[in-house]
Amino acid sequence: MTPIDAPLLAIERAAVRGWPAAETKTIDGWIARSTSGGSVRANSVAALDYAGADIGRAIDEAVAFYRRRGAASRFTVSDVSTPAGLDAELARRGFARHGDHVTLVKRIGIDAGPPPNATGLTIERHQATTPGWYDVYLQGLSADNRAQAPALVERVPAPRVFFSAMRGANVIASGLSVLDGELASVQCMATRATARRTGAATAVLVAIETNATEHGARWLYLQTDADNSTAIGLYQRAGYAIAGRYHTRDLA
């Protein structure tokens, strides 16, 4: 697989559906998202399907949407954002660039399936969150993200599956996957500090891939900070490749 083979626009649309904001407004095909802080994805314009004729008016409407909520105006600009020239227009209007991210993908279901879990850990699949799952997932978040994360997680649409890597009765790593046709996400990956470099995250990835394959998915995708070399290295060793990039443009 080469990165260009991935259906990047479909993946970006699925990523929007798979992490719903508390409030949204459609602006000429863009989706302005607001969630009272926390997640960048849930507090920015998903600029994927522009269908308007006046980009300046659409940007002004987005700015007004966030100002009414006392929030900074923010756009997520990806390789498949529209219209062409959006990033340059935002920069011209004083939107500062922040938050470089990468989208990684893996083609699945084309061979014998994912490798077996060789860690000896037990992986539990569940349809709802558990206290142990939240304990692991929330520990690595900033205070702002930690406050908003539970409400965001509970809005994640079905079909969704939560994954817990267990050492005995203790959750040591977490994950979440949303099934969306031929796509399945990899989200909420976290490992307890005392269990890092033990293969727990890899075991969760294997379980997510197994679940996705069982349900007919053909692509796994995830998004992470571009400067998170440790995470990117983990995913690349698991067979993921960088398929796209995105960043935000913020206006205070």
Number of C-alpha atoms within 10 A of each C-alpha: 11 12 17 11 10 21 13 21 16 14 22 23 14 19 23 16 14 23 19 21 22 14 13 18 14 13 20 18 16 23 21 26 26 25 21 16 15 19 19 17 20 22 25 26 28 27 23 22 17 19 13 13 10 9 17 13 13 17 21 11 15 23 20 14 20 20 13 8 12 10 18 15 23 28 29 24 23 23 15 17 20 19 15 11 10 17 21 10 14 20 14 10 12 12 19 14 18 13 15 16 18 21 23 24 31 23 20 21 17 9 7 7 13 19 12 10 17 11 11 11 18 17 21 15 17 13 12 12 16 12 9 16 24 19 16 23 22 19 14 15 14 11 12 12 16 16 14 15 20 14 14 18 18 12 14 18 15 12 12 17 21 21 26 32 26 19 15 9 9 12 25 26 31 29 25 25 29 25 22 23 13 16 24 31 26 21 21 21 20 24 25 18 12 8 14 13 10 13 19 29 25 20 24 29 25 20 24 27 26 18 18 26 20 11 15 16 21 17 22 26 25 22 20 18 16 17 12 11 11 8 15 21 13 15 20 14 11 15 15 22 23 21 19 20 19 20 19 22 20 19 17 11
